[in-house]
Amino acid sequence: MINIGGLAIGIASCLLISLFIYDELTFDRMFADAERIYRVNIDNKTAGEVSYYAAVSGPLAEVVQRDYPHAEMVTRFRNMGSILVREKDAEQNVKEEHVIGVDSTFFEMFGLELLFGNEKTALQNPKSIILTKTAAAKYFNTNEAVGKVLLMDNSETYTVTGVIDDLPKNSFLRDHSVFISINSFKDHTTEAWNTWYFPTFVKLVPGAQEKDFQEYLGTVKERYLIPWAMTFVPGLTLEKARESEKKNGDFMIFNATPLTDIHLHSKNREKEFSANSDIQNIYILTVIGIFLLLLASVNFMNLSTAHSLKRAKEVGIRKTLGSNRFGLIGQFLSESGLISILSLFIAIGLSVLLLPYFNALSGKAISIPFNNPLFWIILTTAVAILSLFSGTYPAFFMSRFMPVKALKGNGKQLSGGGGIRNYLVVFQFAVSVLLIACTLVVYQQLNFIQNKDLGYQKDQILIIEDVQAAGKHVESFKQEVKELANVENASLSSYLPTPSRRSAGTYFKEGAAESGEFNSDNAVIIGKWEIDYDYLPTLDIEFIKGRNFDQKFSTDSNAVILNESALAMLGVSAEEAIGMRLTDDFHRPDKENMKYSTVIGVVKNFHFESLRNSIDGMTFTLGSDANKMIVKLQSGEFSETVSSIKSKWEKVAPTQPFNYYFMDESFNSTYEAEQRLGKTFITFTSLSIFIACLGLFGLAVFSTEKRTKEIGIRKVMGATVSSVLVLVSKDFLKLVLIGGLIAIPAAWWAMDRWLQDFSYRINISWWVFALSGLAAILIALVTVSTQALKTAITNPVDSLRNE
């Protein structure tokens, strides 16, 4: 039962992990010619700040198509975010969360077909829209969608020109349901090279080399971007740009990522289509799956060799009657094969039962491919290898017993393999301690993230979305919300410290642009957020110098507030920054008429990106183009306040949906991958400990049975129950302790590597490893002691009389 149960759990766990890994490794491989498609990125460093973008300049697509001979096709996207959609004659809007602009080559590039409509013409005209099957069903019958008109954000009408099937869950487009023709946007023909919001994909001709494409992209900046910058930065030359980069260590690099590598090798880039995973997670799960299978195999080997005494006479009789060693090896391997096959069927049943839980844990929609013959071939081959691995050592070990010694029952000579068994027990508990330690570190880091001072208030902050739908009533709605009893403050902005809209600007200090010097001392790329007068007080963002925007000062419409990182990029102190004038209006030919913004305040750094990243420079300016309202609530019951806000919303925007969430929930979603990793560790750590304890329990049963007479004699001679417990347990606990000592360096190395992904992280404490080892010892002690206690309290007369 122990062998079959342990193997079944190990196989089921390994099967589920394998299905997960297969799903991850096959991301985006369903697209036609996926191995020839590349996404172009930008890696940028300015004034010490490094940024990575999954989108590039608008003009790049045309340049690549025209100049690079190995480019078969180029497709651009344009990030849109969410929009409100309704039929032209309907009253109620529906919010579409993931909307994106696409080039007319979209279908041909990715080998997609329309269910309804014509792929060649569907995206050629402005104001054309493609819906997925699920999105189309929200508005009308799917087969009647083509030709219908939809109203976007209550302002612009778009014509449905096609319906596409829902995109696969393991593709970079999995979250997207609405595609708009890119020529619907005024900037689709932009010649500006600082428009880093066009994700661009290039399909190379068959036989083209990635290395050649990467080399070509390395020439784009000097061939196109810098000459473009020279048109509005007086005195800028290619030589000056090179000297500046060499002097300051800055760079801006165009490079490419293969489409099939995006999901696992493109983490932490801005403007990604969907949340990506990390190849490290694949490595971690692979190791865990192998460990679980090995633990179950170790149980089989340990228990089989330990059980050899009881089968010694059988081996002796078989050899006496003429069996040769190879026949016995075949018998024992057949037995291990039967156990493995039975374990396999139980494992498949367990997998079916556990699959819904595993999908919830991993965020997947995995199914077991029972109809795929390849699945059964791989599974049966793997189980055959497993049975050979598990059964070979016991088979060879037992088949070498000498008939005379086996029949005489020389237990000392026949109970060999003890050293091997000890090594295997050490291995089992080394794995268990390793996983316990890793689990503790992951949860420590998650707890650190949850409780770190982020520099702003995230609790009791309600976010109301799509407030632009209220039109001219937005401000009055905000004032009415502020007057509610349980509301402390409210603000309007599209920008939040948690996932939301992002933008940046290139700034010059006053006088720098005119001088023609293009270096990091006077040209910096800094985040740029538009906020209102109440934004910083609502989120409790602290000032270290200067003041907030104030309605009493009309000049604040041209004012700017910086954070501490922006000061470092500009090379000034907080005192020096107040009164400084900056401009991002340097494109205009009449430089004498550039608009300048005056710095009126400096705020403390706060975390507006994941804690994986350092805090970048940020500027705040006044702006009115807001699609979110930030409401700071007083502590207490929120439901009544939310209901009051909703009733006010329905008065100012009766046909618009009321969408809201709390900021702390959005913050937590940023670390969903880490939370899942923590839950995964807990699940599989528990399984590994359970499997190891099964084996330890089996060995304890065997050990105590073998020492029954010894224990009986000891009790007759006056040994206590506690001394017998120590006698039976100490050898096993010694092995567990050794396993823990081996695991500790491996756990520290693995978790130190994992924490490197976070700019803000914990220091791994010694007590994590001490606690892991202690937990393993206690678990082992409980496991062994249950059987040892049973033997220790047995009447010694029964023990000595038993043959």
C-alpha positions in Angstrom: 0.0 0.0 0.0 2.9 2.3 0.8 4.7 1.6 -2.4 1.6 1.9 -4.6 0.3 5.0 -2.8 3.6 6.8 -2.9 4.2 6.0 -6.5 0.6 7.1 -7.5 1.0 10.4 -5.8 4.4 10.9 -7.4 3.2 10.0 -10.9 0.0 12.2 -10.5 2.1 15.2 -9.4 4.6 14.7 -12.2 1.8 14.3 -14.7 0.1 17.6 -13.7 3.4 19.4 -13.6 4.3 18.0 -17.1 1.0 19.3 -18.5 1.7 22.7 -17.1 5.2 22.8 -18.5 4.0 21.7 -21.9 1.4 24.4 -21.9 4.0 27.0 -21.0 6.6 25.8 -23.5 4.0 25.8 -26.4 3.0 29.5 -25.9 2.4 31.2 -29.3 3.5 28.2 -31.3 0.0 27.8 -32.8 0.6 30.9 -35.1 1.6 30.2 -38.6 5.4 30.4 -39.1 5.8 31.3 -35.4 9.5 30.4 -35.5 10.1 33.2 -38.1 8.3 36.0 -36.2 10.1 38.4 -34.0 9.0 41.3 -31.8 11.2 44.4 -31.8 12.1 45.9 -28.4 13.9 48.9 -27.0 16.4 48.7 -24.1 17.2 52.2 -22.9 19.4 53.8 -20.3 19.3 57.5 -19.6 20.9 59.3 -16.7 21.5 56.0 -14.9 17.9 54.8 -15.3 17.4 51.6 -17.3 14.1 50.8 -19.0 13.0 47.9 -21.2 10.1 48.3 -23.6 8.1 45.7 -25.5 7.0 48.5 -28.0 9.0 50.7 -30.3 8.8 53.9 -32.4 6.0 54.3 -34.9 8.2 54.8 -38.0 10.2 51.6 -37.4 7.8 49.3 -39.2 8.1 51.2 -42.5 11.9 51.4 -42.2 12.3 47.7 -41.6 9.9 46.7 -44.5 11.7 49.1 -46.8 15.4 48.5 -45.9 15.8 45.0 -44.5 15.8 42.5 -47.4 15.0 39.5 -45.2 11.7 41.0 -43.8 8.8 39.2 -45.4 6.2 41.2 -43.5 5.8 43.7 -40.7 2.8 44.3 -38.4 2.3 47.1 -35.9 -0.1 47.2 -32.9 -1.1 50.2 -30.9 -1.9 49.8 -27.3 -5.4 51.2 -26.4 -6.3 49.8 -23.0 -10.0 49.7 -22.2 -13.0 51.4 -23.9 -16.7 51.7 -23.4 -18.7 50.0 -26.3 -22.3 49.9 -27.2 -24.5 49.5 -30.2 -25.3 52.8 -31.8 -29.0 52.7 -30.7 -28.4 51.1 -27.3 -28.3 53.0 -24.0 -26.1 50.8 -21.8 -22.3 50.7 -22.5 -20.2 47.5 -22.1 -16.6 47.8 -21.0 -14.1 46.1 -23.2 -10.9 45.7 -21.1 -8.4 44.8 -23.8 -8.6 46.8 -27.0 -5.7 47.2 -29.5 -5.1 48.8 -32.8 -3.7 46.5 -35.6 -2.2 46.8 -39.1 -4.0 45.3 -42.1 -1.3 42.6 -42.3 -2.4 41.2 -38.9 -4.2 38.2 -40.3 -1.6 37.2 -42.8 1.2 37.7 -40.3 -0.2 35.3 -37.7 -2.1 33.0 -40.0 -5.5 33.8 -38.5 -8.8 33.4 -40.3 -12.1 35.3 -39.9 -15.2 33.4 -39.0 -17.1 36.1 -40.8 -15.7 38.8 -43.0 -12.8 39.2 -45.5 -9.2 39.0 -44.1 -7.8 41.0 -47.0 -10.1 44.0 -46.6 -11.3 43.9 -43.0 -8.7 46.3 -41.6 -7.9 48.4 -44.6 -10.3 51.3 -43.8 -10.3 53.6 -40.8 -12.9 53.0 -38.1 -13.0 49.3 -38.8 -13.3 46.9 -35.9 -12.8 43.1 -35.5 -14.4 41.3 -32.6 -13.7 37.9 -31.1 -16.7 35.5 -31.1 -17.3 36.0 -27.4 -17.1 39.8 -27.7 -19.5 39.9 -30.7 -22.0 37.8 -28.8 -22.4 40.6 -26.2 -23.9 42.9 -28.8 -25.6 40.9 -31.5 -25.8 37.4 -33.2 -22.3 36.5 -34.2 -23.2 35.6 -37.7 -25.0 39.0 -38.2 -22.2 41.1 -36.7 -20.4 42.2 -40.0 -21.7 45.6 -41.1 -23.1 46.6 -37.7 -22.1 49.9 -36.1 -20.7 50.3 -32.6 -20.2 53.5 -30.6 -16.8 53.8 -28.8 -16.6 55.9 -25.6 -19.8 57.6 -26.5 -18.1 59.6 -29.2 -16.9 57.7 -32.3 -18.6 55.1 -34.5 -16.9 52.0 -35.8 -18.1 49.4 -38.3 -17.7 45.7 -37.6 -15.8 44.2 -40.5 -15.1 40.8 -39.1 -15.5 38.2 -36.4 -12.6 36.1 -35.3 -12.5 33.0 -33.1 -11.5 33.4 -29.5 -7.7 33.4 -29.3 -5.9 30.6 -27.5 -5.2 30.8 -23.8 -1.6 30.2 -24.4 -1.0 33.1 -26.8 0.3 36.6 -26.2 -3.1 37.9 -27.5 -5.2 35.8 -25.1 -6.6 38.7 -23.2 -7.6 40.7 -26.3 -11.1 40.7 -27.8 -11.4 43.9 -29.8 -9.1 44.9 -32.7 -9.3 48.3 -34.4 -7.7 49.2 -37.7 -4.5 51.1 -36.9 -5.2 53.8 -39.5 -8.1 54.9 -37.3 -5.6 56.8 -35.2 -4.2 60.1 -36.2 -0.6 59.2 -35.3 -0.5 56.0 -37.3 1.7 57.7 -39.9 3.9 59.5 -37.3 7.5 60.2 -38.2 8.4 60.8 -34.5 10.9 58.3 -33.2 10.1 58.9 -29.5 6.6 57.3 -29.9 7.5 54.1 -28.0 4.0 52.7 -27.9 3.8 50.7 -31.2 4.5 46.9 -30.5 6.0 45.8 -33.8 6.4 42.2 -35.2 8.5 41.2 -38.1 8.3 37.9 -40.0 11.6 37.0 -41.7 11.8 35.1 -45.0 12.5 31.4 -44.7 16.2 30.7 -44.0 16.9 34.2 -42.6 19.2 34.3 -39.5 18.2 36.0 -36.3 21.8 37.1 -35.8 21.6 39.1 -39.1 18.3 40.8 -38.0 19.7 41.7 -34.6 22.7 43.3 -36.3 20.5 45.3 -38.6 18.4 46.6 -35.7 21.6 47.7 -34.1 22.1 50.2 -36.9 18.6 51.7 -36.8 19.3 54.3 -34.1 22.2 56.0 -35.9 20.6 55.7 -39.4 17.2 57.1 -38.4 16.6 58.1 -34.8 19.6 60.4 -34.3 19.1 62.1 -37.7 15.5 62.7 -36.7 16.6 64.2 -33.4 19.0 66.4 -35.2 16.1 68.2 -36.9 15.0 69.8 -33.7 18.1 69.7 -31.4 20.5 72.4 -32.7 24.1 71.4 -32.9 23.5 67.7 -32.4 25.7 65.4 -34.5 26.2 61.7 -34.7 29.7 62.1 -33.2 28.3 64.2 -30.3 25.7 61.5 -29.6 28.3 58.8 -29.6 30.6 60.8 -27.3 27.8 61.5 -24.9 26.8 57.8 -24.6 30.4 56.8 -24.1 31.0 59.4 -21.4 27.8 58.7 -19.5 27.3 55.0 -20.1 23.8 55.6 -21.7 22.4 53.5 -24.4 19.3 53.0 -26.5 19.3 49.6 -28.3 16.8 48.1 -30.7 16.7 44.4 -30.4 14.3 41.5 -31.2 12.7 38.7 -29.2 11.4 35.5 -31.0 7.7 35.3 -30.7 8.0 31.8 -29.1 10.3 33.3 -26.4 8.1 36.2 -25.3 6.1 34.3 -22.6 9.1 32.9 -20.8 12.0 35.2 -21.7 10.5 38.7 -21.7 9.7 39.6 -18.1 9.6 43.1 -16.7 9.2 44.9 -20.0 6.8 47.8 -20.2 3.8 47.7 -22.6 3.6 43.9 -22.8 0.3 42.6 -24.2 -0.4 40.2 -21.3 1.4 39.1 -18.1 4.3 36.9 -18.9 5.8 34.0 -17.0 9.4 33.3 -16.3 11.6 30.4 -17.5 12.8 30.1 -13.8 9.3 28.9 -12.9 9.7 26.1 -15.5 13.0 25.1 -14.0 11.6 25.1 -10.4 8.5 23.0 -11.3 10.6 20.6 -13.4 12.9 20.0 -10.4 9.9 19.6 -8.0 8.3 17.1 -10.4 11.5 15.1 -10.7 12.0 15.2 -6.9 8.5 13.9 -6.2 8.9 11.0 -8.6 12.4 10.2 -7.2 11.0 10.3 -3.6 8.4 7.7 -4.6 11.0 5.6 -6.3 13.3 5.8 -3.3 10.4 4.5 -1.1 10.1 1.5 -3.5 13.8 0.7 -3.4 14.1 1.2 0.4 11.1 -0.9 1.3 12.0 -3.7 -1.2 15.5 -4.1 0.1 14.4 -3.8 3.7 11.8 -6.5 3.0 14.5 -8.8 1.7 14.7 -10.8 4.9 11.1 -12.0 4.5 11.8 -13.1 0.9 15.2 -14.6 1.5 13.9 -18.2 2.0 11.8 -17.8 -1.2 15.0 -16.9 -3.2 16.9 -19.8 -1.6 14.2 -22.3 -2.5 13.8 -21.0 -6.0 17.6 -21.2 -6.6 17.7 -24.7 -5.1 14.9 -25.8 -7.4 16.9 -24.6 -10.4 16.1 -20.9 -10.9 19.0 -18.8 -12.2 19.8 -15.3 -11.2 18.4 -13.7 -14.4 15.1 -15.5 -13.9 14.8 -14.0 -10.4 15.7 -10.6 -11.7 13.0 -10.9 -14.3 10.5 -11.9 -11.6 11.3 -9.0 -9.4 11.3 -6.5 -12.3 7.9 -7.9 -13.4 6.6 -7.3 -9.8 7.9 -3.7 -9.9 6.3 -3.2 -13.3 2.9 -4.5 -12.1 3.1 -2.1 -9.1 4.0 0.8 -11.4 1.1 0.0 -13.8 -1.3 -0.2 -10.9 0.1 3.1 -9.6 -0.3 4.6 -13.0 -4.0 3.9 -13.1 -4.5 5.3 -9.6 -2.4 8.3 -10.6 -4.6 9.1 -13.6 -7.7 8.9 -11.4 -6.0 11.3 -8.9 -5.0 13.7 -11.7 -8.6 13.9 -13.0 -9.8 14.6 -9.4 -7.1 17.2 -8.7 -7.0 18.9 -12.1 -9.6 21.6 -11.2 -7.6 22.5 -8.1 -4.4 22.5 -10.0 -5.9 24.8 -12.7 -7.0 27.2 -10.0 -3.6 27.1 -8.4 -1.7 27.7 -11.7 -4.2 30.0 -13.4 -4.5 27.6 -16.3 -7.2 25.8 -18.2 -5.3 22.6 -18.8 -7.1 19.4 -19.8 -5.6 15.8 -19.9 -5.3 14.8 -23.6 -6.8 11.3 -23.3 -7.6 11.2 -27.0 -4.0 11.9 -28.0 -2.1 8.6 -28.8 1.2 10.4 -28.2 0.1 11.2 -24.6 -0.3 7.4 -23.9 3.0 6.5 -25.6 4.9 9.1 -23.5 3.1 8.1 -20.3 3.6 4.3 -20.7 7.3 4.8 -21.7 7.9 7.0 -18.6 6.2 4.5 -16.3 8.3 1.7 -17.9 11.5 3.7 -17.2 10.2 4.4 -13.7 9.6 0.7 -13.0 13.1 -0.2 -14.2 14.6 2.6 -12.1 12.7 1.6 -9.0 13.0 -2.2 -9.4 16.5 -2.7 -10.8 18.5 -2.3 -7.6 16.1 -4.4 -5.4 16.0 -7.1 -8.1 19.8 -7.3 -8.4 20.2 -7.1 -4.6 17.8 -9.9 -3.8 18.7 -12.2 -6.7 22.3 -12.5 -5.4 21.4 -14.2 -2.1 23.3 -17.5 -1.6 20.8 -20.4 -1.3 22.5 -22.0 1.8 22.7 -18.7 3.7 19.2 -17.7 2.7 17.7 -21.0 3.9 19.7 -20.9 7.1 18.2 -17.4 7.7 21.4 -15.6 8.4 19.7 -12.3 8.9 22.9 -10.3 9.4 24.3 -11.3 6.0 21.0 -11.0 4.2 19.8 -7.7 5.4 22.4 -5.8 3.4 21.7 -2.6 1.5 21.5 -0.7 4.8 24.0 1.8 3.6 22.2 2.5 0.4 18.9 2.8 2.3 20.5 5.3 4.6 21.7 7.4 1.6 18.2 7.3 0.1 16.5 8.4 3.4 19.0 11.3 3.5 18.1 12.2 0.0 14.4 12.2 0.8 14.6 14.5 3.7 17.2 16.8 2.0 14.5 17.4 -0.6 11.9 18.0 2.0 14.0 20.4 4.0 14.9 22.2 0.7 11.3 22.7 -0.2 10.3 23.8 3.3 13.0 26.4 3.3 12.1 27.7 -0.1 8.4 27.9 0.9 9.4 30.0 4.0 11.5 32.4 1.9 8.8 32.9 -0.7 6.3 33.7 1.9 8.7 36.0 3.8 9.2 38.0 0.5 5.5 38.2 -0.1 4.9 39.4 3.5 7.7 42.0 3.0 5.9 43.2 -0.2 2.6 43.4 1.6 3.9 45.3 4.6 6.6 47.5 3.0 6.1 51.3 3.2 5.3 52.0 -0.4 5.3 55.8 0.0 1.6 56.1 -0.7 -1.7 54.8 0.9 -3.1 51.7 -0.8 -5.6 50.6 1.8 -9.1 52.2 2.0 -8.6 53.6 -1.5 -11.6 53.0 -3.9 -10.9 53.3 -7.7 -13.9 54.1 -9.9 -13.2 53.4 -13.5 -14.3 55.0 -16.8 -15.4 58.3 -15.2 -14.9 60.0 -18.5 -18.3 58.5 -19.4 -19.9 61.2 -17.2 -18.7 63.9 -19.7 -19.0 67.4 -18.4 -20.5 66.2 -15.1 -17.2 64.6 -13.9 -16.1 67.5 -11.7 -19.6 67.8 -10.1 -19.7 64.1 -9.5 -16.3 64.3 -7.8 -17.5 67.1 -5.5 -20.6 65.2 -4.6 -18.5 62.1 -3.7 -16.2 64.3 -1.5 -19.2 65.5 0.5 -20.2 61.9 1.6 -19.7 61.3 5.3 -17.3 58.4 5.0 -15.2 60.0 2.2 -12.0 61.8 3.2 -10.9 63.0 -0.3 -11.2 62.2 -4.0 -9.1 62.9 -7.1 -9.3 62.4 -10.9 -6.5 60.9 -12.9 -5.7 58.1 -15.3 -2.5 57.3 -13.5 -2.1 55.1 -10.4 0.8 53.5 -8.5 -0.9 50.2 -9.2 -1.3 48.9 -12.8 -2.8 51.7 -15.0 -1.9 54.0 -17.8 1.8 55.0 -18.2 3.5 57.7 -20.2 6.9 59.5 -20.3 8.4 62.6 -21.7 11.9 63.8 -22.8 12.8 66.8 -20.8 15.5 69.5 -21.2 16.6 72.0 -18.6 16.1 75.6 -19.6 18.7 76.6 -22.1 20.0 73.1 -22.8 18.0 72.4 -26.0 19.1 75.7 -27.5 22.8 74.9 -26.8 22.7 71.8 -28.9 24.3 69.6 -26.3 22.5 66.3 -26.3 23.7 64.4 -23.2 22.4 63.0 -20.0 23.1 66.3 -18.1 20.4 68.1 -20.0 18.2 65.5 -21.8 16.4 62.9 -19.7 13.4 60.6 -20.3 11.1 60.8 -17.2 7.7 59.4 -16.4 4.9 62.0 -16.9 1.6 61.8 -15.1 -1.3 64.1 -15.4 -3.1 64.6 -12.0 -5.4 67.1 -10.3 -5.1 69.3 -7.2 -6.3 66.5 -4.9 -4.2 63.6 -6.2 -1.1 63.8 -3.9 -3.1 64.5 -0.7 -5.6 61.7 -1.5 -2.8 59.1 -1.7 -0.8 60.6 1.2 2.3 61.2 -0.9 4.8 63.2 1.1 6.5 66.4 0.1 10.2 66.9 1.0 10.4 70.4 -0.6 8.0 73.0 -2.1 4.2 72.7 -2.4 1.3 71.0 -4.1 -0.7 72.4 -7.0 -3.0 75.1 -5.8 -6.0 76.6 -7.5 -5.0 80.0 -6.1 -2.1 80.1 -8.5 -3.1 80.4 -12.1 0.5 79.8 -13.2 0.3 76.2 -11.8 -1.1 75.2 -15.2 2.5 75.3 -16.3 4.0 73.9 -13.1 5.6 70.5 -12.5 6.3 68.4 -9.4 9.2 65.9 -9.3 10.1 62.9 -7.3 13.5 62.2 -5.8 14.6 59.9 -8.6 13.9 62.7 -11.1 16.3 65.0 -9.1 19.0 62.4 -9.4 18.5 62.2 -13.2 18.6 66.0 -13.5 21.7 66.1 -11.2 20.2 68.7 -8.7 19.2 68.8 -5.1 15.6 69.4 -3.9 16.5 73.0 -3.0 18.1 73.6 -6.4 15.1 72.1 -8.2 12.5 74.5 -6.8 12.1 77.3 -9.5 14.0 75.3 -12.2 12.3 75.4 -15.6 12.0 72.3 -17.8 10.6 71.7 -21.3 9.4 68.8 -23.3 8.3 71.1 -26.1 11.5 70.9 -28.0 10.1 69.5 -31.3 8.9 72.9 -32.5 11.1 74.7 -35.1 10.7 78.1 -33.3 12.7 77.2 -30.2 12.3 80.7 -28.8 8.6 80.0 -28.3 9.0 76.7 -26.4 6.7 76.2 -23.4 8.4 75.7 -20.0 7.2 74.2 -16.8 8.4 75.5 -13.5 9.2 73.1 -10.7 7.1 74.0 -7.6 7.6 70.8 -5.4 9.5 67.6 -4.8 7.8 64.5 -3.4 9.4 61.5 -1.7 10.0 58.5 -3.9 7.1 56.0 -3.9 6.7 52.7 -5.6 4.6 53.1 -8.7 6.1 50.0 -10.3 6.6 46.5 -9.0 9.1 46.0 -6.2 11.1 44.0 -8.8 12.1 47.4 -10.3 13.9 50.4 -8.8 12.0 53.7 -8.6 12.3 55.7 -11.8 12.0 59.4 -12.2 8.5 60.9 -12.3 7.0 64.3 -13.1 3.4 65.4 -12.2 1.6 68.1 -14.1 -2.0 69.3 -14.0 -4.3 67.6 -16.5 -8.0 67.0 -17.1 -8.0 63.9 -19.3 -8.9 61.5 -16.5 -10.6 58.1 -16.7 -10.4 57.1 -13.1 -11.6 58.6 -9.8 -9.5 57.8 -6.6 -11.7 57.9 -3.5 -10.1 57.8 0.0 -12.5 56.2 2.4 -12.6 56.3 6.2 -12.2 53.1 8.1 -15.4 51.1 8.6 -18.0 49.4 6.5 -17.4 50.3 2.9 -20.5 48.7 1.3 -22.8 51.6 2.3 -20.4 54.2 1.0 -19.9 52.3 -2.3 -23.7 52.1 -2.7 -24.0 55.9 -2.1 -21.4 56.6 -4.7 -23.1 54.3 -7.2 -26.4 56.1 -6.7 -24.8 59.4 -7.5 -23.1 57.9 -10.5 -26.4 56.6 -11.9 -27.7 60.2 -11.8 -24.9 61.7 -13.8 -24.3 58.8 -16.1 -27.5 56.6 -16.1 -26.5 54.6 -19.1 -22.9 53.9 -18.1 -21.7 50.8 -16.1 -20.4 51.5 -12.6 -17.0 49.7 -12.4 -14.8 49.9 -9.4 -12.2 48.1 -7.4 -10.0 48.6 -4.4 -6.4 49.7 -4.8 -5.0 47.0 -2.5 -6.6 44.3 -4.6 -4.9 45.8 -7.7 -1.6 45.9 -5.8 -1.9 42.2 -4.9 -2.6 41.2 -8.5 0.8 42.6 -9.4 2.4 39.8 -7.4 0.0 37.1 -8.5 2.9 35.0 -10.0 4.7 35.0 -6.7 1.5 34.2 -4.7 1.0 31.2 -7.0 4.6 30.1 -6.6 4.1 30.2 -2.9 1.0 28.1 -3.0 2.7 25.7 -5.4 5.6 25.3 -3.0 3.2 24.6 -0.1 1.3 22.0 -2.2 4.3 20.1 -3.4 6.3 20.5 -0.2 3.4 18.8 1.6 3.3 16.0 -0.9 7.0 15.5 -0.7 6.9 15.3 3.1 4.0 12.9 2.9 5.8 10.6 0.4 9.0 10.7 2.5 7.0 10.0 5.7 5.3 7.0 4.0 8.7 5.5 3.3 10.0 6.4 6.7 7.0 4.7 8.3 7.5 1.6 6.2 11.2 1.4 7.3 10.2 2.0 10.9 7.8 -0.9 10.7 10.5 -3.1 9.2 13.1 -2.0 11.8 10.9 -2.5 14.8 9.7 -5.9 13.5 13.4 -7.0 13.0 14.3 -5.9 16.6 11.2 -7.3 18.3 13.1 -9.8 20.4 15.9 -7.3 21.2 13.3 -4.8 22.5 11.6 -7.6 24.5 14.9 -8.6 26.1 15.7 -4.9 26.9 12.3 -4.5 28.6 12.8 -7.6 30.7 16.2 -6.2 31.7 14.5 -3.0 32.9 14.4 -0.7 29.8 11.7 2.0 29.9 9.4 3.0 27.1 11.2 6.3 26.6 14.6 4.5 26.3 13.1 2.2 23.7 11.7 5.1 21.8 15.1 6.8 21.7 16.7 3.5 20.6 14.4 3.1 17.6 14.2 6.7 16.6 17.8 8.0 16.9 19.2 6.3 13.8 16.4 7.7 11.6 16.7 11.2 13.2 20.4 11.2 12.5 19.7 10.6 8.8 17.1 13.4 8.7 19.6 15.8 10.4 22.2 14.9 7.7 19.7 15.5 5.0 18.9 18.9 6.5 22.5 19.9 6.6 22.9 19.0 2.9 19.7 20.9 1.9 20.5 24.2 3.6 23.3 25.4 1.2 21.2 24.3 -1.8 18.1 26.2 -0.5 20.1 29.3 0.2 21.6 29.3 -3.3 18.2 28.7 -5.0 16.4 31.4 -3.0 19.2 33.9 -3.3 19.0 33.5 -7.1 15.2 33.9 -7.0 15.3 37.1 -4.9 17.7 38.7 -7.4 14.6 39.5 -9.5 13.5 42.0 -6.9 15.1 45.4 -6.4 13.6 45.4 -3.0 13.9 42.1 -1.1 14.5 40.5 2.2 17.7 39.2 3.6 17.5 35.4 4.1 17.7 34.8 7.8 19.5 31.8 9.5 16.3 30.9 11.4 14.6 30.0 8.1 16.9 27.0 7.7 16.9 26.1 11.4 13.1 26.1 11.4 13.1 24.0 8.2 15.4 21.4 9.7 13.5 21.4 13.0 10.2 20.9 11.1 11.6 17.9 9.2 13.0 16.4 12.4 9.7 16.8 14.2 7.7 15.3 11.3 10.1 12.3 11.1 10.0 11.9 14.9 6.2 11.7 14.9 6.3 9.3 11.9 8.8 6.9 13.5 7.6 7.2 17.1 4.1 6.0 16.3 5.5 2.6 15.3 8.2 2.6 17.9 5.7 3.4 20.7 3.5 0.5 19.6 6.5 -1.9 19.8 7.7 -0.3 23.1 4.5 -0.9 24.9 4.1 -4.5 23.7 4.3 -7.2 26.4 7.9 -8.5 26.3 6.5 -12.1 26.9 4.6 -11.8 23.6 7.7 -10.4 21.9 10.0 -13.2 23.1 7.5 -16.0 22.5 6.8 -14.8 18.9 8.7 -16.8 16.2 
